[in-house]
Amino acid sequence: MFKFTPSEEKNEFLGFLVDQECYSIGIENVQEIITVPSITRIPNSPRYVEGALNLRGKVVKIVNMRKRLELPFKHYDGNTRIIILNAKNTTVGILVDQILEVFKIDKDEKVELPKLFRNESKIGYADKIIKNGEKIFINFDFNKISVES
């Protein structure tokens, strides 16, 4: 288990993979990263909700990002992790293929999502594109993940 202590710096991000694509989320929303424990299925929940788990006495909904992004099925492996996100008294876990890195960027490295994509419902979860070195990350908007999930 990894725990993060958010700094006042808002330009820190956690990078991760889903289906070999790079995604990120602001580190201020990351509570911790855990290996995949036993997840309890929730009947009649949306297809992308993997279920719920008991995290130190708190029930946390788990969203499978592969299903949420309508990507092909993949069994969990040794790299699969759950990122526990927390903001404004909302806690949700997202199941990802692999954790990449925590990185900081300069303000000029962040690019707002092009207008062409902003109104696309299929990619409404994204709020910006970030270039870090040679990698391009699609950054998730926590509010859209937690509200829609």
N, C-alpha and C positions, 0 to 999 in steps of 0.2 A: 504494500500500500504506500502510495506517495501522497504527501499533503503539500499544499501550496499556501504560502502566505502572500496575499496580494500586496503589491507595493503601490505607492501613489502614482507610479508611472503607468499611464493608460496605453502605452505602446508595446505592451508585452502580450504575446499570444502563445497558445499551445497548439502545435501542429500535429496532425494525425492523418492516417490514411483510411479511406473507405474505397474499396475496389481500385486500388492503385492510384487514386486521385488524392491530391493534397488539399486538406481542409484545415481551418483553424477556428479558434474561438478566443475571445479576450480572456486573459488569465484571471481577471478580477471576478469572473463567473465560475471559475474552477475551484471546487471544494477539495476534491481528491481524485485519484485514479486507483481503481481496484481491479484485481483479476476477476474473472467471471465466476460468481458463486452460483448456487442453485437459485433459479428464478421461477417464481410461481406464476403460471399462466392465469390470465384474467379472462373468464368467459365473456364473449360478446364485445370485447374491446376492439378498437381499430386494428387492422392487420399489422401495422407497423409497431404496435405496442407489444413488446416481447413478454411483458408481465410486470411483476413487482418483486422487490426483495426487501428483506429486513436489514437495515443498516443501523446497527447499534440502537435498536428499538424504534426506529423511524421507518415507515413504509415508503419506499421510493419507486416511482414508476420508471420502467426501463423502455426506452425507445430504440429499436434496432434501426440504425441509420441506413443500412443496406435496403431494408424494406421501405423506409421512409422515402428514400431516393429512387425507389423502384428499380433496384439493381439485382443482378442474379444472386441466388442463394449461395452461401458459403458456410461450411461448418466452422465452429469456433476452433481456434488453434492456440498455440503457446503465445502468440502475439496479441490475441484478442483481449481488449480491455473495455471497462466501463468507466466513462468520465462522469463523475458526479458534479452536476452544475447546480449552483445556488445563487439566487438573487431575489430580493424583495419577498422573502419568506416562501419562495417557490423552489422546490428541489426536484430535479429530474436527472435520470442517468441516461447517457447515450452510449450505445454499444458500437464500438469502432474496431476496425481490423488491426490497427497498430498505432502506437504512439510514436511520433517522430522526434519532436524537440520543443523546448520552450525557447522563444526567440524575441528579441526586441527589434523594433524598426524605427527608422527616422520618420518624421512626419511626412516627408515627401515620398516615401516608399509606398504609402497607402493610396489606393486608387478607388474612388467611389464606383459603385456598380454602374456601368453604362446605362443611360436612360432606356435603351433598347430592351434591357433585361428587367428593369425595376418592376414592371407590371405583369411579368410572366408568372402565373400562379405556380408553375412547376419549380421555379427557382426563387420563390419569394422568401425562402429561408436565408438567403445571402444578403449581406449589406455592403460588402466591399471586396475588392481583389487586392491581395498583398503580394509583393515581390520580395522574397528574402533570398539573397544570393541568386542561384540559378533556378530556384523553385518558385512556382506561382501557387498561392493558397487562395481558396475561396473561403471567405470568412463568414461563419454562421452568426446570425443575429440571435442572441439568447432569447429575447422576448418572443420571437417568432417560433422558436423551437418549443419553449415552455408553454406558450398559449395554445398553439396548434396541436401540441402532442398530448 
